Amino acid sequence: MMEVCGSSNVSLREFGCEQSLLSRPDGSASFIQGDTSVLAGVYGPAEVKVSKEIYDRATLEVLVQPKVGLPSVRERSQEQCVRETCEASLLSSLHPRSSLTLILQVLHDDGSLLSCFLNAACMALMDAGLPMSCLFCGVTCAIHADGQIITDPTAAQEKESRALMTFAIDSTEHKVLMSSTKGSFSVHELQQCIAVSQKASEKIFQFYRDSVRRRYSKTL
């Protein structure tokens, strides 16, 4: 793992999470990062259409619903990023010829939306009890015009930045499962952002642990 330079600020906004808040899905979770909030619901394993059937694993479909209006190209791109991350961690071969559907509803967007999607998706998959090889989390980094790296940026900080990157990090080896980048940056800045994201992911995985521990300590 790369060393994080001093100018990189590994500070994250406050997190909030609630699981099993919807009755219809097999698993659900709401995830809040600062003023950004997302609701996730998982349905399945269920019967799959013959046209979408895969003989050796489950078919995963991800749908992103914006706060207002219909999904656009941006939502389609976000769906692909979340789907690739989930497919990398889910043990979908245990449910062949079946379908899994993950629906992500935007409640409020104040920056770092894709990483909030990833975190909500992971908590919803955990709530559904689906088999996974590892957990994952999302971390967004913005590179300011002066070169400073900001983790978990707000919408205003995203607008002022010259580059924006979101990484999906796995919980076992802190490897990058997925990356989504926008803007101009050097190879060194990319490596710095990956290192910062890996360091920030430790805080998120600790939040996962604390959140699940609190939930099950109430039910026991």
C-alpha positions in Angstrom: 0.0 0.0 0.0 1.4 3.4 -1.0 2.2 6.0 1.7 -0.2 8.9 1.9 1.4 12.3 1.6 0.8 15.0 4.2 -1.2 17.3 1.9 -3.9 14.6 1.5 -6.8 15.1 3.9 -8.3 11.7 4.8 -11.3 13.2 6.5 -14.8 11.8 5.8 -18.2 13.3 6.5 -20.4 11.6 9.2 -22.0 8.3 8.2 -25.4 7.0 9.0 -27.0 3.6 8.1 -30.2 1.7 8.8 -30.8 -1.9 7.6 -34.1 -3.8 7.1 -36.2 -0.6 6.9 -38.3 -1.8 3.9 -40.6 -4.8 4.2 -41.0 -5.9 0.6 -37.3 -6.4 -0.5 -35.3 -9.4 0.7 -32.7 -6.9 1.9 -32.6 -3.1 2.3 -30.5 -0.3 3.7 -30.4 3.5 3.8 -26.9 5.1 3.8 -26.1 8.7 4.6 -22.8 10.5 3.9 -23.0 14.1 5.1 -26.1 15.4 3.2 -25.9 12.7 0.5 -28.4 9.9 1.2 -29.4 6.8 -0.8 -32.0 4.0 -0.3 -31.1 0.5 -1.5 -33.3 -2.6 -2.0 -32.3 -6.1 -3.0 -34.7 -8.6 -4.5 -33.7 -12.3 -5.0 -32.5 -14.8 -5.7 -35.7 -15.2 -7.8 -36.9 -16.6 -11.1 -35.1 -15.1 -14.1 -36.4 -14.5 -17.7 -35.1 -17.1 -20.1 -33.6 -14.3 -22.3 -31.5 -13.1 -19.3 -30.7 -16.6 -17.8 -27.0 -17.5 -17.2 -26.5 -21.2 -16.7 -23.7 -21.1 -14.2 -24.4 -18.0 -12.1 -27.1 -15.5 -11.0 -28.0 -12.6 -13.3 -27.5 -9.3 -11.4 -29.5 -6.2 -12.5 -28.8 -2.8 -11.0 -31.3 0.1 -11.4 -30.6 3.7 -10.3 -33.6 5.9 -9.7 -32.9 9.7 -9.6 -34.6 12.0 -7.1 -36.7 13.5 -9.9 -37.3 12.6 -13.5 -36.2 9.6 -15.5 -32.8 7.8 -15.5 -30.3 9.3 -17.9 -26.9 8.4 -19.3 -25.3 9.4 -15.9 -27.5 6.8 -14.1 -26.7 4.1 -16.6 -23.0 4.7 -16.0 -23.5 4.5 -12.3 -25.5 1.3 -12.6 -22.6 -0.3 -14.6 -20.0 0.7 -11.9 -22.2 -0.7 -9.1 -23.0 -3.9 -11.0 -19.3 -4.6 -11.8 -18.4 -4.1 -8.1 -21.2 -6.3 -6.8 -20.3 -9.0 -9.4 -16.7 -9.0 -8.2 -17.7 -9.7 -4.6 -20.9 -11.8 -4.8 -20.6 -15.6 -5.0 -23.2 -15.6 -7.8 -22.2 -19.2 -8.9 -24.1 -20.5 -5.8 -27.4 -19.3 -7.4 -27.3 -20.3 -11.1 -30.2 -19.6 -13.4 -31.7 -17.0 -11.0 -32.0 -13.2 -10.8 -30.8 -10.6 -8.3 -32.1 -7.1 -8.6 -30.6 -4.1 -6.8 -32.6 -0.9 -6.8 -30.9 2.4 -5.7 -33.0 5.4 -5.0 -31.4 8.8 -4.6 -32.9 10.7 -1.7 -30.5 13.7 -1.7 -27.3 14.4 -3.6 -24.6 16.6 -2.0 -21.5 15.1 -3.6 -19.8 11.6 -3.6 -23.0 10.0 -4.8 -21.4 7.0 -6.5 -19.5 6.0 -3.3 -22.7 6.4 -1.4 -24.4 4.0 -3.9 -21.7 1.5 -3.3 -21.9 1.7 0.5 -25.7 1.4 0.4 -25.5 -1.5 -2.0 -23.0 -3.4 0.2 -25.2 -2.9 3.4 -28.3 -4.0 1.5 -26.6 -7.2 0.1 -25.4 -8.0 3.7 -29.0 -7.5 4.9 -30.3 -9.9 2.2 -27.9 -12.5 3.5 -26.4 -13.1 0.1 -23.0 -15.0 0.0 -20.0 -12.7 -0.7 -16.3 -13.4 -1.0 -15.6 -9.9 0.6 -17.3 -6.7 1.5 -16.7 -3.5 -0.4 -17.0 0.2 0.1 -16.8 3.3 -2.1 -14.5 6.3 -1.6 -14.6 9.4 -3.7 -11.6 11.7 -4.1 -11.5 15.2 -5.6 -8.3 16.9 -6.8 -8.4 20.6 -6.2 -6.8 23.1 -8.7 -3.9 23.5 -6.2 -3.3 19.7 -6.2 -4.9 19.0 -2.8 -6.8 15.7 -2.5 -10.1 15.9 -0.8 -11.9 12.7 0.3 -15.7 12.4 0.3 -16.2 15.9 -1.3 -19.4 17.8 -1.2 -21.2 18.9 -4.4 -19.6 22.4 -4.2 -16.1 20.9 -3.8 -16.7 18.6 -6.8 -17.6 21.6 -9.0 -14.4 23.4 -7.9 -12.1 20.3 -8.5 -10.2 19.6 -11.7 -10.5 15.8 -11.3 -12.9 13.4 -9.6 -12.3 9.7 -8.8 -14.4 7.1 -7.2 -12.9 3.7 -6.1 -14.5 0.5 -4.8 -12.2 -1.1 -2.2 -12.5 -4.7 -1.0 -12.4 -5.5 2.7 -9.9 -8.3 2.7 -6.8 -7.0 0.9 -7.9 -3.4 0.3 -7.6 -3.9 -3.5 -9.4 -1.7 -6.0 -12.4 -3.6 -7.4 -13.6 -0.7 -9.6 -12.6 2.8 -10.5 -14.5 5.7 -12.1 -12.5 8.8 -13.1 -13.3 12.2 -14.6 -11.0 15.2 -15.4 -7.3 15.6 -15.8 -4.7 14.1 -13.5 -1.2 12.6 -13.5 -0.3 9.0 -12.8 1.3 10.0 -9.5 -2.0 11.8 -8.5 -4.0 8.7 -9.4 -1.7 6.5 -7.2 -2.0 9.1 -4.4 -5.8 9.0 -4.6 -5.8 5.2 -4.5 -3.6 5.2 -1.4 -5.9 7.8 0.2 -9.0 5.8 -0.6 -7.4 2.6 0.8 -6.7 4.5 4.0 -10.2 6.0 4.1 -11.8 2.6 3.5 -10.5 1.4 6.9 -12.8 3.9 8.6 -15.8 2.8 6.4 -15.3 -0.9 7.1 -15.1 -0.1 10.9 -18.4 1.8 10.5 -19.9 -1.3 8.9 -18.7 -3.4 11.8 -20.0 -1.0 14.4 -23.4 -0.6 12.6 -24.0 -4.4 12.3 -22.8 -5.0 15.9 -25.3 -2.3 17.2 -28.1 -3.8 15.2 -27.6 -7.4 16.4 -26.9 -6.4 20.0 -30.5 -4.9 20.0 -32.1 -8.1 18.6 -30.2 -10.6 20.9 
